[in-house]
Amino acid sequence: MSIWHREVTPQSLERIAGGNFAHRIGIRISEIGSDFLSVTLRVTPDLHQPYGILHGGVSAALAETVGSLAAGLCVDPERFMCLGQELNANHLRPVSAGVVTATARPFHIGHRSQVWGIEIRDEEGRLICVSRLTMAVVPRRASAP
């Protein structure tokens, strides 16, 4: 049984998410399972910190992106939106090149909040970063006439 409110494919989600910050730095949707969402990012020198490794802020942005996308897929987008409240990221291993994959899985999907666990791994499957993302689920306000 799927946790998603609506059926999407990586291609359809890419069209929805395209053109924003995440897309501009190279984050791409790679896989949607019944209870997880994965994105990828090619690590380039543009994303390095001064020591030549992936900037921790990029890892945090990657985690928040995949968790936020996943959270939004669990609610009716006409009635609710999901907004980030808290992000924790533990950087475990440096990476300076290649492709990293971030996978979000829910710890809790509630009516008012969601909590997601995100693992970022390198091409060899080694854990680069682990994150926990808390999302607020808030009603959309009716537009003014």
C-alpha positions as CSV (number, residue, x, y, z in Angstrom):
1,M,0.0,0.0,0.0
2,S,1.4,3.4,-1.0
3,I,1.7,6.3,1.4
4,W,1.2,8.9,-1.4
5,H,-2.0,10.9,-1.7
6,R,-1.7,10.9,-5.5
7,E,0.1,8.8,-8.1
8,V,3.2,10.4,-9.6
9,T,6.2,9.4,-11.6
10,P,9.7,10.8,-11.4
11,Q,9.1,12.5,-14.7
12,S,5.8,14.2,-13.5
13,L,7.3,15.2,-10.2
14,E,10.3,16.6,-12.1
15,R,8.0,18.8,-14.1
16,I,6.3,20.1,-10.9
17,A,9.6,20.7,-9.1
18,G,11.6,22.1,-12.0
19,G,13.0,25.6,-12.2
20,N,13.6,26.2,-8.6
21,F,16.8,26.3,-6.4
22,A,17.0,22.5,-6.1
23,H,16.7,22.0,-9.8
24,R,19.3,24.7,-10.5
25,I,22.0,23.0,-8.4
26,G,21.3,19.7,-10.1
27,I,18.9,17.8,-7.8
28,R,16.9,15.3,-9.9
29,I,14.1,12.9,-8.9
30,S,15.3,9.4,-9.4
31,E,12.9,6.9,-7.8
32,I,9.5,6.8,-6.2
33,G,8.6,3.6,-4.2
34,S,5.4,2.9,-2.2
35,D,7.0,4.4,0.9
36,F,10.1,6.3,-0.2
37,L,11.3,9.0,-2.5
38,S,14.9,9.3,-3.9
39,V,16.7,12.1,-5.6
40,T,20.2,12.4,-7.0
41,L,22.9,15.1,-7.2
42,R,26.1,15.1,-9.1
43,V,28.9,16.4,-6.9
44,T,30.9,19.1,-8.7
45,P,33.5,21.6,-7.6
46,D,30.7,24.3,-7.7
47,L,29.2,22.4,-4.7
48,H,32.4,22.1,-2.7
49,Q,33.4,23.9,0.5
50,P,37.0,25.3,0.6
51,Y,38.5,21.9,1.5
52,G,37.3,20.3,-1.8
53,I,34.5,18.3,-0.5
54,L,30.7,18.5,-0.7
55,H,29.5,21.5,1.3
56,G,27.4,20.5,4.3
57,G,24.8,23.1,3.4
58,V,24.3,21.3,0.0
59,S,23.7,18.0,1.9
60,A,21.2,19.8,4.1
61,A,19.5,21.3,1.0
62,L,19.4,17.9,-0.6
63,A,17.8,16.4,2.5
64,E,15.2,19.2,2.9
65,T,14.4,18.9,-0.8
66,V,13.6,15.2,-0.9
67,G,11.8,15.3,2.5
68,S,9.7,18.3,1.5
69,L,8.8,16.7,-1.9
70,A,7.8,13.5,-0.1
71,A,5.8,15.3,2.5
72,G,3.9,17.2,-0.1
73,L,2.9,14.0,-1.8
74,C,1.2,12.7,1.4
75,V,-1.4,15.5,1.5
76,D,-4.1,16.9,-0.7
77,P,-2.3,19.8,-2.4
78,E,-5.6,21.7,-2.9
79,R,-6.2,21.8,0.9
80,F,-2.8,21.6,2.6
81,M,0.8,22.5,2.2
82,C,3.8,21.2,4.0
83,L,6.4,23.6,5.4
84,G,9.8,22.7,6.9
85,Q,10.0,23.3,10.7
86,E,13.3,21.7,11.7
87,L,16.2,19.9,9.9
88,N,19.0,18.0,11.6
89,A,21.9,16.8,9.5
90,N,24.9,14.6,10.6
91,H,27.7,14.6,8.1
92,L,29.4,11.2,8.3
93,R,31.8,10.9,5.3
94,P,33.2,13.4,2.9
95,V,32.6,13.1,-0.8
96,S,34.2,15.2,-3.5
97,A,33.0,13.7,-6.8
98,G,30.4,11.3,-8.3
99,V,26.7,11.1,-7.7
100,V,25.0,11.0,-4.3
101,T,21.5,9.7,-3.7
102,A,19.2,11.0,-0.9
103,T,16.3,8.8,0.1
104,A,13.4,10.0,2.4
105,R,11.3,7.6,4.4
106,P,8.6,8.6,6.9
107,F,8.9,8.2,10.6
108,H,5.5,9.8,11.2
109,I,2.8,11.1,8.8
110,G,0.2,12.9,10.9
111,H,-2.6,15.4,10.2
112,R,-0.6,18.4,11.6
113,S,3.1,17.2,11.2
114,Q,5.3,14.8,9.5
115,V,8.8,13.5,10.4
116,W,11.1,12.1,7.7
117,G,14.4,10.3,7.9
118,I,16.8,11.0,5.0
119,E,19.9,9.0,4.1
120,I,22.4,10.4,1.7
121,R,24.7,7.7,0.1
122,D,27.5,7.8,-2.4
123,E,27.7,5.6,-5.5
124,E,29.2,2.8,-3.5
125,G,26.3,2.8,-1.0
126,R,28.4,4.4,1.8
127,L,26.4,6.7,4.1
128,I,27.4,10.3,3.7
129,C,24.8,12.1,5.8
130,V,21.8,11.2,7.9
131,S,19.0,13.8,8.5
132,R,15.7,14.1,10.2
133,L,13.2,16.6,8.8
134,T,10.1,17.8,10.6
135,M,7.4,19.3,8.4
136,A,4.3,21.2,9.5
137,V,1.1,20.4,7.6
138,V,-0.9,23.6,7.3
139,P,-4.2,24.4,5.6
140,R,-4.0,26.4,2.4
141,R,-5.9,29.7,2.8
142,A,-8.5,30.7,0.3
143,S,-7.4,33.3,-2.2
144,A,-8.8,36.8,-1.8
145,P,-11.2,37.7,-4.6
